Amino acid sequence: MSTKLKHITVSERNYHNLKRLGSAGDSFNNVVTEILKQKALQTSPSLETPAQSAETHKPNGGESNG
């Protein structure tokens, strides 16, 4: 499967902010992908993170017994 790439233009300020969000070895595509995933989770309450899913599927609805 071939991935088609597109060029985008960002301000120098946004470039540096995006650069700070990534880790060594991350591509800007990886950083943008993570931002988009986070945005999707914020705007779609039907999507759960693995931690949220585990919490909601515990016995007693995730509440502690203590």
N, C-alpha and C positions, 0 to 999 in steps of 0.2 A: 504494500500500500504506500502510495506516495503522498506526502504532505505538501500542499501548495502553500507557499509563503507569500506574505504581502508586506509592503513597507508602510510604516506609520511614522508620523512626525510628532515629537513631543518637545516642549520647551526644555531648556537646559535645567531649569529648576525641577521640573517633573522627572527628567532623566536621572538627576542625582537622588531624588526621593525614591524613585523606583529601584535604583542601584542599592540604596540602603536597606530596602525591604528584602532583598535577596541574600543568599548565603554564597560563600565562595563556590564557584562552579555552576551556579544557577544561571540559566539563560534568561533574558528578559521575557521570553515566551513563558518560561516556568513561573516567573513572578506574576505576570499578567494572568495566567491560568489560575493561580491561587487566589488572586484578588477577585476574579470572576466567580470562582467557586464560593468564596465567602459572601459575595454580594447575592448570589443565588440562594444561599441558605438564609440570609437576612430577609429576602423578599418572598420566599416561599416557605411558609410555616409547615407545610406537609413534608418537607425534607428534614431528616434527622441526621445528626452526626453520629458516628458509632458510639460515642459516650452517652449521648442523649438516648439512643436506642436501647443501650444496656440498662440505663437508669429507669426508663419507662417500662421495661419488661421484667423488672425484679418483682418477686413476690411482695405483696402489700403496696404495689404501685411505686416502689422505690423508697418508701419511707422506712426510717430506722425503727427498730423495736424498742429503743432505749430512750 
